[in-house]
Amino acid sequence: MNRAIITVVGKDTVGIIAGICTYLAEHNINILDISQTILQGIFNMMMIVDVSASDISFDELSDGLYAVGEEKHVDVKCQREEIFTSMHRI
């Protein structure tokens, strides 16, 4: 399984989750785990996704999610799981 970590942060507005999830579904990317919270009007979401069956490259995925974030006025980052894990090891 080839996994990626997606983080989304920004002012809470309608349609953030829908926009991200629709983009993932359009490219055959399965959501394995998702956590989201809103703290004092700030939206925060983290997803673990399976990109094994994706019909686009990782760079296209990252750029596409960034564009969705721009539309929704939130910051979206996508990292390969192994890089995310290495960066957050204590």
ChimeraX commands (.cxc) that place a marker at each C-alpha (Angstrom):
marker #1 position 0.00,0.00,0.00 radius 0.5
marker #1 position 1.26,3.46,-0.93 radius 0.5
marker #1 position 0.01,6.02,1.59 radius 0.5
marker #1 position 0.09,9.79,1.94 radius 0.5
marker #1 position -0.73,12.25,4.71 radius 0.5
marker #1 position -2.94,15.25,3.91 radius 0.5
marker #1 position -3.29,18.18,6.30 radius 0.5
marker #1 position -5.77,21.03,5.96 radius 0.5
marker #1 position -5.73,24.18,8.11 radius 0.5
marker #1 position -7.62,27.46,7.81 radius 0.5
marker #1 position -10.70,29.46,8.69 radius 0.5
marker #1 position -13.75,27.23,8.87 radius 0.5
marker #1 position -16.10,27.57,5.90 radius 0.5
marker #1 position -18.76,25.43,4.25 radius 0.5
marker #1 position -17.54,22.74,1.86 radius 0.5
marker #1 position -13.92,22.19,2.89 radius 0.5
marker #1 position -14.30,18.45,3.53 radius 0.5
marker #1 position -16.56,18.04,0.50 radius 0.5
marker #1 position -14.03,19.75,-1.80 radius 0.5
marker #1 position -11.09,17.65,-0.61 radius 0.5
marker #1 position -13.02,14.36,-0.59 radius 0.5
marker #1 position -14.52,14.98,-4.04 radius 0.5
marker #1 position -11.07,15.65,-5.51 radius 0.5
marker #1 position -9.71,12.44,-3.94 radius 0.5
marker #1 position -12.66,10.35,-5.18 radius 0.5
marker #1 position -12.27,11.74,-8.72 radius 0.5
marker #1 position -8.71,10.36,-8.75 radius 0.5
marker #1 position -9.46,6.97,-7.17 radius 0.5
marker #1 position -7.73,7.81,-3.87 radius 0.5
marker #1 position -9.17,5.99,-0.86 radius 0.5
marker #1 position -9.43,7.67,2.55 radius 0.5
marker #1 position -8.12,5.27,5.20 radius 0.5
marker #1 position -8.43,7.52,8.25 radius 0.5
marker #1 position -9.64,11.06,8.88 radius 0.5
marker #1 position -9.67,13.39,11.86 radius 0.5
marker #1 position -11.03,16.92,11.90 radius 0.5
marker #1 position -11.70,19.55,14.49 radius 0.5
marker #1 position -12.63,23.20,14.69 radius 0.5
marker #1 position -10.92,25.28,17.38 radius 0.5
marker #1 position -12.27,28.81,17.81 radius 0.5
marker #1 position -13.25,29.00,14.13 radius 0.5
marker #1 position -10.02,27.42,12.80 radius 0.5
marker #1 position -10.57,24.24,10.80 radius 0.5
marker #1 position -7.95,21.49,11.16 radius 0.5
marker #1 position -8.07,18.13,9.35 radius 0.5
marker #1 position -5.61,15.29,8.92 radius 0.5
marker #1 position -6.16,12.38,6.54 radius 0.5
marker #1 position -4.28,9.19,5.74 radius 0.5
marker #1 position -5.03,8.12,2.17 radius 0.5
marker #1 position -4.12,5.19,-0.07 radius 0.5
marker #1 position -2.72,6.48,-3.36 radius 0.5
marker #1 position -1.94,3.02,-4.80 radius 0.5
marker #1 position -4.77,3.16,-7.37 radius 0.5
marker #1 position -4.49,6.88,-8.13 radius 0.5
marker #1 position -4.75,7.91,-11.78 radius 0.5
marker #1 position -2.40,10.90,-11.27 radius 0.5
marker #1 position 1.19,11.31,-10.09 radius 0.5
marker #1 position 2.01,12.32,-6.54 radius 0.5
marker #1 position 3.10,15.79,-7.72 radius 0.5
marker #1 position -0.21,16.25,-9.58 radius 0.5
marker #1 position -2.07,15.14,-6.44 radius 0.5
marker #1 position -0.19,17.62,-4.28 radius 0.5
marker #1 position -0.73,20.47,-6.77 radius 0.5
marker #1 position -4.41,19.61,-7.22 radius 0.5
marker #1 position -5.05,19.56,-3.47 radius 0.5
marker #1 position -3.24,22.88,-3.14 radius 0.5
marker #1 position -5.60,24.31,-5.78 radius 0.5
marker #1 position -8.66,22.98,-3.93 radius 0.5
marker #1 position -7.30,24.63,-0.80 radius 0.5
marker #1 position -6.91,27.92,-2.64 radius 0.5
marker #1 position -10.58,27.75,-3.69 radius 0.5
marker #1 position -11.67,27.09,-0.10 radius 0.5
marker #1 position -9.16,29.57,1.43 radius 0.5
marker #1 position -7.35,26.90,3.46 radius 0.5
marker #1 position -3.78,25.58,3.45 radius 0.5
marker #1 position -3.56,22.01,2.13 radius 0.5
marker #1 position -0.35,19.98,2.29 radius 0.5
marker #1 position 0.22,16.46,1.01 radius 0.5
marker #1 position 3.25,14.39,2.00 radius 0.5
marker #1 position 4.33,10.85,1.35 radius 0.5
marker #1 position 3.83,8.79,4.50 radius 0.5
marker #1 position 7.48,7.80,4.82 radius 0.5
marker #1 position 8.64,11.43,4.67 radius 0.5
marker #1 position 5.98,12.56,7.14 radius 0.5
marker #1 position 6.95,9.76,9.55 radius 0.5
marker #1 position 10.67,10.54,9.26 radius 0.5
marker #1 position 10.09,14.24,9.91 radius 0.5
marker #1 position 8.02,13.59,13.03 radius 0.5
marker #1 position 10.19,10.97,14.73 radius 0.5
marker #1 position 11.41,11.86,18.18 radius 0.5
marker link #1:1,2 radius 0.2
marker link #1:2,3 radius 0.2
marker link #1:3,4 radius 0.2
marker link #1:4,5 radius 0.2
marker link #1:5,6 radius 0.2
marker link #1:6,7 radius 0.2
marker link #1:7,8 radius 0.2
marker link #1:8,9 radius 0.2
marker link #1:9,10 radius 0.2
marker link #1:10,11 radius 0.2
marker link #1:11,12 radius 0.2
marker link #1:12,13 radius 0.2
marker link #1:13,14 radius 0.2
marker link #1:14,15 radius 0.2
marker link #1:15,16 radius 0.2
marker link #1:16,17 radius 0.2
marker link #1:17,18 radius 0.2
marker link #1:18,19 radius 0.2
marker link #1:19,20 radius 0.2
marker link #1:20,21 radius 0.2
marker link #1:21,22 radius 0.2
marker link #1:22,23 radius 0.2
marker link #1:23,24 radius 0.2
marker link #1:24,25 radius 0.2
marker link #1:25,26 radius 0.2
marker link #1:26,27 radius 0.2
marker link #1:27,28 radius 0.2
marker link #1:28,29 radius 0.2
marker link #1:29,30 radius 0.2
marker link #1:30,31 radius 0.2
marker link #1:31,32 radius 0.2
marker link #1:32,33 radius 0.2
marker link #1:33,34 radius 0.2
marker link #1:34,35 radius 0.2
marker link #1:35,36 radius 0.2
marker link #1:36,37 radius 0.2
marker link #1:37,38 radius 0.2
marker link #1:38,39 radius 0.2
marker link #1:39,40 radius 0.2
marker link #1:40,41 radius 0.2
marker link #1:41,42 radius 0.2
marker link #1:42,43 radius 0.2
marker link #1:43,44 radius 0.2
marker link #1:44,45 radius 0.2
marker link #1:45,46 radius 0.2
marker link #1:46,47 radius 0.2
marker link #1:47,48 radius 0.2
marker link #1:48,49 radius 0.2
marker link #1:49,50 radius 0.2
marker link #1:50,51 radius 0.2
marker link #1:51,52 radius 0.2
marker link #1:52,53 radius 0.2
marker link #1:53,54 radius 0.2
marker link #1:54,55 radius 0.2
marker link #1:55,56 radius 0.2
marker link #1:56,57 radius 0.2
marker link #1:57,58 radius 0.2
marker link #1:58,59 radius 0.2
marker link #1:59,60 radius 0.2
marker link #1:60,61 radius 0.2
marker link #1:61,62 radius 0.2
marker link #1:62,63 radius 0.2
marker link #1:63,64 radius 0.2
marker link #1:64,65 radius 0.2
marker link #1:65,66 radius 0.2
marker link #1:66,67 radius 0.2
marker link #1:67,68 radius 0.2
marker link #1:68,69 radius 0.2
marker link #1:69,70 radius 0.2
marker link #1:70,71 radius 0.2
marker link #1:71,72 radius 0.2
marker link #1:72,73 radius 0.2
marker link #1:73,74 radius 0.2
marker link #1:74,75 radius 0.2
marker link #1:75,76 radius 0.2
marker link #1:76,77 radius 0.2
marker link #1:77,78 radius 0.2
marker link #1:78,79 radius 0.2
marker link #1:79,80 radius 0.2
marker link #1:80,81 radius 0.2
marker link #1:81,82 radius 0.2
marker link #1:82,83 radius 0.2
marker link #1:83,84 radius 0.2
marker link #1:84,85 radius 0.2
marker link #1:85,86 radius 0.2
marker link #1:86,87 radius 0.2
marker link #1:87,88 radius 0.2
marker link #1:88,89 radius 0.2
marker link #1:89,90 radius 0.2
view
